[in-house]
Amino acid sequence: SDGASFFCSLLYTGSAWVNATTFSSLQRSSPRSTFPGLCFVRVLSYDLDQENHIERGPDGLRRLTIFGVDYHQYDFVFLCSEAGEPSQIAQIRLFEERPGLQHAKFRAKLMFYERAAPTLPLDERALSTRRDAEYRPATIIVGRLRVLQQRPSDEDMHSDPFLFYTEQPVPDNCPICNRSEESLVREQEDFDKLLEATGPLTLMDPFNGCGGLSLGIERGSKVIGMYLANDISQAASETYWTRSQQPYVTNMDANDLLARLSAGEHVSTIQEDAPHLSFEHRKVLETVDVICAGVPCQNHSTLNQFKKADDPQNALVLTALGFVEQFHPRFFVLENVVSIDSWELMSKQIDRRRVGGGEAHGGVYLIVAILLELGYHVRVGIMQAGYFGTPQQRRRFILLAADINSTLPELPHPTHGFSTITLRSTAFRDAVPDWPVVETKNMKSHPRCIPHARIDVDQAIGDLHPFDWKSNEIPQAGVRQFRCTPEKGCRPIFETTYPAGGPRSTYQDRARERHMDEPTSFNALQHFTSGFKPYIVTNVWNVPMDRDEANYLCKIFADFCIDVPYRHRIAAPHGALGRAGYPGGAYYRRLDKNDSFNTLVGNVHPTAKQSRIIHPSQYRIVSIREQARAQGFCDWFRFVGTAKEKTQQIANAVPVTMGEAIGRSLRKAILADYIRDP
């Protein structure tokens, strides 16, 4: 080494292994680079020690660095959220330093803005002044947002959750704000021109399912144009093809696909008139830019009560890495259940339910080691779908990788409020989110910066036609009943696609995308339920709507539900479980319209493990379309197969809204590469 080069190639941050390049380039990028003789870690420590001071820039505006982010006068900012509520919004008018104080040494003069009461979708982005400016500790500032003085297009607001607007006058004496906005617009325009000239990127999805992850990445990144997709389920593959109309969709075991592509063999697609897939199509197969893999996770899931040490599905994640090795994309996205980070290598079967005795966390450590060896830098973390505008509790393990010459995408910053959860990984205990969080005593947390309110069940599905399963009970006013049979299910008939009145929330408006200008039949909406036996229909009608955590026993044994807390209730008092004193389980539970969906699973049944699937205000379970809405699928998305296959596809999917957040991070990384090397 010549003394100017760094001695390692990767830096471990607790949640990422990042390309260190050379020490000299890090020095040049550091504002403290004039201090010689400091190692890289010492330079970073020096930066953190010195960052909190007020300075006046060349434009005359005062600036302050808070939690590593530079803020200046006239920035619009988010303030620290409390209890998961949306962050307050303010504009910085002044920074002041108060010498002699150890706590709250810096304060900011803030002009507060309030969010307008929405009367139309996306109106929650409108801001208006609330009161005169006030002084507050500068440390309550947790994020920056963009505020325009005219209403942006709906598409711009869908693309940027941090974009707001106000029609009231704001200070126009902020040259740095104007230059920043102009530079951002210019960079985006140049980037779009480049994509138009070079063509969109190619995405490969060897475990596509119905396509929630790849659809989200496409919508969030706006750079994907060609797909190579595969799934072992024919119904899922046909759903994917129906959605994308891409010629390269196959239906086979992913291991067979990898072997045949590696050998240069022809692979038939699901459409007979579509081209055969092979290495002869070099424009497609030699330019795979992104591989995403939502690998089947049943053996890692905590819902699986019968795990097998020799389950071949355990190795499918290695198959995904085989595609990465073969095609070496710029970016790789891996999604799985959180419990995959507890995957033990070389574990043994303890009994018919449990495995153990292997190398703790060895599975995810092996994944990271292979990617590093293949020339990637890697980031891992936990994402909660609810934090990204999904009306559902769904935590997932996410791994993002980029080749060593590309920018490593960040884990997306949350955009919506949600319940406090744990974001800690058992395999990577030092891993913490890249964004500031509020920690609680029980290791749960929520973001300090929350741009938008949570999405609840009613906001997600409240605009769809109401209907009940037909029963001998007195019908609800204004709600039609339709017969539910085990063979045919319950298929209601309405003359219009949606009830009168239009969408009542931004989520509903986005779900109706592509339906606003062209009429669509109600049948195409797939707003129907699976079929059940008569006694189940009766039990669902016995679940009250006016009691929290009620189940079907409440109508039969009124005192039983009033006097006994839900979690301590026994099963049916006259049944075998009840007589033995066993708990009744979470059966026949009704959704709360002001809460979120539980994690969707493939077995949508009132007596399944996850049976909180009864509509909050109707006597039936949630429909196929309502389940799809819970996963962020728009109403134009059609699912192919039987009712059971449809629900399985929906449950196995990655929420589209979470995929969109990952897509936005990919776009940001690709844009950073373009700015660095146009």
Helices and strands as residue ranges (DSSP letters): E 10-12, E 16-19, H 23-29, H 40-50, E 55-56, E 62-66, E 69-72, E 76-79, E 89-97, E 106-115, G 123-125, E 126-129, E 134-137, G 138-140, E 141-148, H 154-159, E 163-166, H 175-198, E 201-205, H 212-221, E 224-230, H 234-244, E 249-250, H 254-262, H 282-285, E 288-294, G 312-315, H 316-327, E 331-337, G 338-342, E 348-349, E 355-356, H 362-373, E 376-384, G 385-388, E 395-403, E 437-439, E 445-447, H 457-461, E 467-469, E 480-482, H 506-511, G 523-525, H 534-541, H 553-556, H 558-563, G 566-568, H 576-580, E 589-590, E 612-614, H 624-630, H 643-652, H 656-676
